[in-house]
Amino acid sequence: MIENRSVPPNTILPHVVYSDIAEAIAWLTKVFGFTEHYHYGNPPAGAQLRLDDAWIMLMQPRPGRATPAQLGANTQSLTVFVEDLQNHYQRVKSANAKIIEQLHETEYGELQYAAEDFAGHHWLFARHARDVNPVDWGAILAQPYNKR
């Protein structure tokens, strides 16, 4: 596979809509701890950010795409795995971000919390707390589970 320094390898790269890309970069870096990899345009028309192994693209609204706040509806939920989740949670809480789900451990073995950003995007931050077979909490497997 060819490597491309403009796109992270082997990952899903969600594109998230923000009306003001510069404001989104500032907010996401300050509150959630993302790091800007690059932006383009002046003022920025798009950007790529990362937090640990999670990468996102920021893009502007246009006909047919808008922020959740503009639509008045939840459009998606983005899960980002963070190693030091307790400190991340305190950072986000201290920045007065809207916490939707308090920090807790799920029945499927994840320690997680949820927050909403200034544009209405739903973010779930998590880390693996324990290894749980999906069958143990009621999931129906489509194929046998093979632990890698």
Backbone as CSV, one residue per row, in Angstrom:
resi,resn,N_x,N_y,N_z,CA_x,CA_y,CA_z,C_x,C_y,C_z
1,MET,0.842,-1.178,0.000,0.000,0.000,0.000,0.892,1.247,0.000
2,ILE,0.525,2.217,-0.784,1.243,3.486,-0.843,0.905,4.298,0.409
3,GLU,1.901,4.909,1.016,1.654,5.795,2.146,1.474,7.216,1.633
4,ASN,0.618,7.964,2.314,0.321,9.346,1.943,0.365,10.181,3.214
5,ARG,1.284,11.102,3.314,1.424,11.911,4.521,0.246,12.855,4.748
6,SER,-0.652,12.978,3.795,-1.825,13.840,3.952,-3.022,13.110,4.539
7,VAL,-2.974,11.782,4.562,-4.097,10.991,5.066,-3.542,9.888,5.965
8,PRO,-4.030,9.775,7.193,-3.518,8.734,8.076,-3.868,7.343,7.553
9,PRO,-2.966,6.369,7.716,-3.208,5.030,7.183,-4.115,4.185,8.073
10,ASN,-4.819,3.262,7.436,-5.557,2.217,8.144,-6.507,2.726,9.215
11,THR,-7.258,3.731,8.902,-8.195,4.269,9.876,-9.400,4.846,9.148
12,ILE,-10.488,4.957,9.850,-11.633,5.684,9.321,-11.374,7.150,9.617
13,LEU,-11.548,7.992,8.625,-11.276,9.417,8.782,-12.600,10.179,8.637
14,PRO,-13.307,10.413,9.756,-14.578,11.127,9.657,-14.376,12.589,9.279
15,HIS,-15.304,13.106,8.506,-15.329,14.520,8.122,-16.465,15.164,8.905
16,VAL,-16.125,16.166,9.703,-17.064,16.772,10.636,-17.293,18.221,10.216
17,VAL,-18.555,18.626,10.150,-18.928,19.949,9.650,-18.912,20.999,10.764
18,TYR,-18.239,22.116,10.473,-18.229,23.281,11.359,-18.375,24.526,10.502
19,SER,-19.178,25.473,10.956,-19.380,26.719,10.212,-18.128,27.575,10.182
20,ASP,-17.367,27.542,11.260,-16.147,28.349,11.365,-14.998,27.403,11.699
21,ILE,-14.199,27.074,10.708,-13.118,26.096,10.878,-12.078,26.601,11.893
22,ALA,-11.723,27.872,11.837,-10.744,28.421,12.785,-11.261,28.298,14.222
23,GLU,-12.543,28.592,14.425,-13.137,28.464,15.757,-13.139,26.996,16.190
24,ALA,-13.437,26.093,15.265,-13.452,24.664,15.581,-12.057,24.180,15.972
25,ILE,-11.046,24.601,15.225,-9.668,24.219,15.557,-9.329,24.696,16.969
26,ALA,-9.626,25.949,17.258,-9.314,26.520,18.576,-10.049,25.773,19.687
27,TRP,-11.330,25.503,19.495,-12.139,24.849,20.526,-11.702,23.393,20.719
28,LEU,-11.550,22.661,19.640,-11.199,21.238,19.737,-9.804,21.035,20.319
29,THR,-8.879,21.951,20.046,-7.539,21.813,20.624,-7.538,22.211,22.102
30,LYS,-8.244,23.280,22.433,-8.269,23.746,23.825,-9.060,22.801,24.725
31,VAL,-10.253,22.424,24.310,-11.153,21.667,25.183,-10.904,20.165,25.119
32,PHE,-10.839,19.583,23.933,-10.701,18.134,23.804,-9.245,17.678,23.670
33,GLY,-8.326,18.607,23.443,-6.923,18.233,23.377,-6.437,17.736,22.030
34,PHE,-7.207,17.990,20.975,-6.752,17.640,19.631,-5.529,18.479,19.284
35,THR,-4.748,17.998,18.331,-3.609,18.726,17.787,-3.861,18.943,16.302
36,GLU,-3.643,20.169,15.843,-3.820,20.446,14.420,-2.659,19.845,13.636
37,HIS,-2.978,19.076,12.597,-1.958,18.539,11.691,-1.745,19.524,10.545
38,TYR,-2.844,19.982,9.941,-2.765,21.023,8.916,-4.132,21.652,8.721
39,HIS,-4.126,22.811,8.089,-5.367,23.428,7.613,-5.064,24.005,6.235
40,TYR,-6.114,24.329,5.510,-5.930,24.944,4.191,-6.935,26.064,4.016
41,GLY,-6.522,27.053,3.217,-7.349,28.238,2.993,-7.028,29.321,4.006
42,ASN,-7.394,30.554,3.649,-7.213,31.679,4.538,-8.400,32.611,4.397
43,PRO,-9.357,32.594,5.307,-9.382,31.816,6.536,-9.510,30.316,6.250
44,PRO,-9.219,29.466,7.248,-9.251,28.028,6.998,-10.602,27.543,6.455
45,ALA,-10.532,26.775,5.377,-11.725,26.175,4.775,-11.849,24.711,5.158
46,GLY,-10.787,24.140,5.705,-10.773,22.752,6.134,-9.526,22.500,6.951
47,ALA,-9.516,21.399,7.694,-8.365,21.090,8.531,-8.368,19.611,8.886
48,GLN,-7.189,19.138,9.289,-7.062,17.774,9.799,-6.474,17.875,11.207
49,LEU,-7.100,17.180,12.160,-6.680,17.181,13.551,-6.539,15.753,14.033
50,ARG,-5.785,15.583,15.139,-5.661,14.254,15.721,-5.627,14.342,17.234
51,LEU,-6.049,13.248,17.853,-5.953,13.052,19.296,-5.550,11.608,19.494
52,ASP,-4.329,11.373,19.934,-3.762,10.034,20.018,-3.837,9.387,18.637
53,ASP,-4.543,8.260,18.506,-4.647,7.579,17.218,-5.898,7.968,16.430
54,ALA,-6.671,8.903,16.938,-7.902,9.330,16.262,-7.621,10.556,15.396
55,TRP,-8.063,10.517,14.163,-7.892,11.611,13.208,-9.260,12.064,12.723
56,ILE,-9.428,13.373,12.509,-10.670,13.911,11.952,-10.334,14.993,10.929
57,MET,-11.231,15.159,9.980,-11.175,16.270,9.031,-12.295,17.234,9.403
58,LEU,-12.017,18.512,9.314,-13.041,19.537,9.526,-13.397,20.112,8.169
59,MET,-14.688,20.265,7.919,-15.132,20.828,6.646,-16.269,21.801,6.891
60,GLN,-16.478,22.685,5.932,-17.507,23.710,6.044,-18.861,23.197,5.564
61,PRO,-19.930,23.837,6.056,-21.261,23.480,5.558,-21.412,23.883,4.095
62,ARG,-22.295,23.216,3.412,-22.712,23.579,2.061,-24.066,22.919,1.860
63,PRO,-24.728,23.148,0.754,-26.054,22.542,0.584,-26.012,21.025,0.824
64,GLY,-26.877,20.598,1.721,-26.968,19.180,2.031,-26.144,18.732,3.223
65,ARG,-25.313,19.605,3.783,-24.570,19.245,4.996,-24.462,20.457,5.910
66,ALA,-24.666,20.200,7.192,-24.675,21.261,8.192,-24.262,20.682,9.539
67,THR,-24.085,21.554,10.511,-23.773,21.105,11.863,-25.045,20.594,12.537
68,PRO,-24.909,19.770,13.571,-26.111,19.340,14.302,-26.893,20.529,14.861
69,ALA,-26.189,21.569,15.333,-26.881,22.749,15.863,-27.712,23.430,14.774
70,GLN,-27.178,23.499,13.554,-27.923,24.106,12.446,-29.127,23.255,12.061
71,LEU,-28.974,21.944,12.124,-30.056,21.029,11.742,-31.077,20.828,12.855
72,GLY,-30.666,21.075,14.084,-31.543,20.801,15.223,-31.692,19.310,15.461
73,ALA,-30.665,18.532,15.099,-30.730,17.079,15.244,-29.324,16.520,15.437
74,ASN,-29.241,15.394,16.118,-27.968,14.702,16.273,-27.667,13.977,14.969
75,THR,-26.499,14.218,14.399,-26.180,13.629,13.102,-25.282,12.407,13.198
76,GLN,-24.502,12.301,14.277,-23.612,11.158,14.465,-23.019,11.237,15.859
77,SER,-22.326,10.173,16.254,-21.551,10.174,17.479,-20.168,9.656,17.124
78,LEU,-19.144,10.378,17.528,-17.768,10.009,17.233,-17.115,9.466,18.497
79,THR,-16.539,8.271,18.426,-15.844,7.686,19.566,-14.344,7.848,19.370
80,VAL,-13.692,8.394,20.382,-12.250,8.586,20.369,-11.684,7.855,21.585
81,PHE,-10.712,6.971,21.340,-10.078,6.248,22.430,-8.918,7.069,22.976
82,VAL,-8.942,7.281,24.296,-7.957,8.108,24.977,-7.348,7.275,26.104
83,GLU,-6.021,7.215,26.132,-5.340,6.395,27.141,-5.599,6.906,28.555
84,ASP,-5.367,8.198,28.799,-5.553,8.776,30.135,-6.942,9.407,30.212
85,LEU,-7.936,8.565,30.246,-9.326,9.022,30.143,-9.763,9.868,31.338
86,GLN,-9.365,9.506,32.544,-9.785,10.282,33.717,-9.287,11.722,33.633
87,ASN,-8.031,11.925,33.245,-7.525,13.291,33.101,-8.197,14.023,31.946
88,HIS,-8.475,13.299,30.860,-9.175,13.916,29.730,-10.561,14.384,30.169
89,TYR,-11.262,13.548,30.905,-12.588,13.881,31.420,-12.517,15.146,32.281
90,GLN,-11.536,15.229,33.194,-11.393,16.406,34.049,-11.086,17.648,33.226
91,ARG,-10.269,17.499,32.192,-9.919,18.631,31.310,-11.175,19.187,30.638
92,VAL,-11.969,18.292,30.076,-13.173,18.693,29.346,-14.195,19.299,30.306
93,LYS,-14.348,18.681,31.454,-15.277,19.189,32.463,-14.841,20.570,32.957
94,SER,-13.536,20.751,33.176,-13.003,22.043,33.637,-13.192,23.145,32.604
95,ALA,-13.243,22.779,31.330,-13.461,23.757,30.261,-14.943,24.097,30.100
96,ASN,-15.776,23.544,30.976,-17.226,23.772,30.968,-17.908,23.281,29.698
97,ALA,-17.349,22.225,29.092,-18.020,21.604,27.946,-19.281,20.908,28.460
98,LYS,-20.224,20.730,27.580,-21.473,20.078,27.953,-21.238,18.565,28.058
99,ILE,-21.284,18.027,29.281,-21.121,16.594,29.519,-22.507,15.956,29.380
100,ILE,-22.625,15.013,28.469,-23.903,14.344,28.209,-24.023,13.055,29.015
101,GLU,-22.898,12.357,29.180,-22.821,11.114,29.953,-21.637,11.244,30.878
102,GLN,-21.846,11.059,32.158,-20.738,11.106,33.105,-19.817,9.909,32.883
103,LEU,-18.601,9.998,33.377,-17.627,8.923,33.279,-18.162,7.683,33.985
104,HIS,-18.183,6.557,33.274,-18.699,5.310,33.848,-18.146,4.109,33.073
105,GLU,-18.247,2.934,33.667,-17.860,1.711,32.974,-19.116,1.025,32.452
106,THR,-19.074,0.607,31.201,-20.223,-0.038,30.572,-20.204,-1.542,30.816
107,GLU,-21.331,-2.175,30.546,-21.420,-3.632,30.684,-20.549,-4.355,29.659
108,TYR,-20.182,-3.651,28.594,-19.350,-4.274,27.579,-17.868,-3.944,27.744
109,GLY,-17.468,-3.423,28.927,-16.071,-3.304,29.277,-15.352,-2.026,28.900
110,GLU,-16.100,-0.968,28.597,-15.465,0.312,28.255,-15.674,1.318,29.380
111,LEU,-14.621,2.048,29.699,-14.741,3.207,30.567,-14.955,4.369,29.611
112,GLN,-16.006,5.145,29.810,-16.328,6.178,28.826,-17.134,7.316,29.427
113,TYR,-17.171,8.417,28.672,-18.059,9.534,28.954,-18.393,10.191,27.622
114,ALA,-19.448,10.995,27.592,-19.858,11.674,26.369,-19.951,13.172,26.622
115,ALA,-19.580,13.928,25.580,-19.652,15.388,25.641,-20.169,15.909,24.303
116,GLU,-20.693,17.127,24.338,-21.169,17.779,23.121,-20.316,19.015,22.892
117,ASP,-19.901,19.230,21.650,-19.098,20.426,21.370,-20.004,21.615,21.058
118,PHE,-19.398,22.751,20.788,-20.141,24.001,20.586,-21.050,23.983,19.364
119,ALA,-20.815,23.067,18.414,-21.640,22.978,17.205,-22.681,21.854,17.291
120,GLY,-22.762,21.200,18.453,-23.761,20.162,18.659,-23.306,18.755,18.319
121,HIS,-22.034,18.565,17.963,-21.527,17.222,17.679,-21.404,16.430,18.974
122,HIS,-21.796,15.164,18.917,-21.726,14.256,20.060,-20.409,13.491,20.013
123,TRP,-19.637,13.574,21.085,-18.337,12.916,21.184,-18.366,11.936,22.342
124,LEU,-17.896,10.726,22.103,-17.762,9.707,23.137,-16.271,9.442,23.295
125,PHE,-15.763,9.624,24.495,-14.352,9.357,24.781,-14.285,8.116,25.642
126,ALA,-13.388,7.188,25.284,-13.382,5.889,25.949,-11.983,5.294,26.024
127,ARG,-11.866,4.298,26.879,-10.699,3.422,26.887,-11.191,2.047,27.326
128,HIS,-10.473,1.024,26.892,-10.846,-0.335,27.262,-10.562,-0.532,28.745
129,ALA,-11.563,-0.987,29.493,-11.399,-1.240,30.921,-11.149,-2.719,31.184
130,ARG,-11.799,-3.575,30.392,-11.623,-5.022,30.539,-12.081,-5.710,29.270
131,ASP,-11.616,-6.933,29.084,-11.976,-7.715,27.907,-13.269,-8.462,28.200
132,VAL,-14.319,-8.195,27.431,-15.615,-8.818,27.638,-16.076,-9.435,26.320
133,ASN,-16.425,-10.690,26.350,-16.986,-11.349,25.175,-18.368,-10.752,24.916
134,PRO,-18.689,-10.330,23.713,-19.997,-9.730,23.430,-21.181,-10.605,23.857
135,VAL,-21.033,-11.903,23.795,-22.109,-12.822,24.199,-22.436,-12.648,25.683
136,ASP,-21.426,-12.312,26.493,-21.617,-12.182,27.937,-22.546,-11.033,28.319
137,TRP,-22.722,-10.049,27.450,-23.646,-8.956,27.775,-24.876,-8.936,26.867
138,GLY,-25.084,-10.018,26.107,-26.333,-10.153,25.361,-26.264,-9.914,23.872
139,ALA,-25.076,-9.659,23.319,-24.979,-9.465,21.872,-25.100,-10.810,21.159
140,ILE,-25.602,-10.778,19.961,-25.711,-11.979,19.131,-24.654,-11.873,18.046
141,LEU,-23.694,-12.769,18.094,-22.586,-12.718,17.158,-23.000,-13.192,15.763
142,ALA,-22.606,-12.450,14.757,-22.868,-12.844,13.374,-21.879,-13.902,12.924
143,GLN,-20.722,-13.943,13.549,-19.697,-14.949,13.267,-18.936,-15.234,14.534
144,PRO,-18.255,-16.363,14.633,-17.509,-16.689,15.853,-16.485,-15.619,16.172
145,TYR,-16.289,-15.401,17.445,-15.346,-14.394,17.930,-13.952,-14.975,17.935
146,ASN,-13.035,-14.327,17.236,-11.631,-14.729,17.230,-10.815,-13.594,17.800
147,LYS,-10.306,-13.791,19.010,-9.474,-12.761,19.638,-8.134,-12.732,18.923
148,ARG,-7.744,-11.529,18.438,-6.460,-11.403,17.710,-5.296,-11.464,18.617
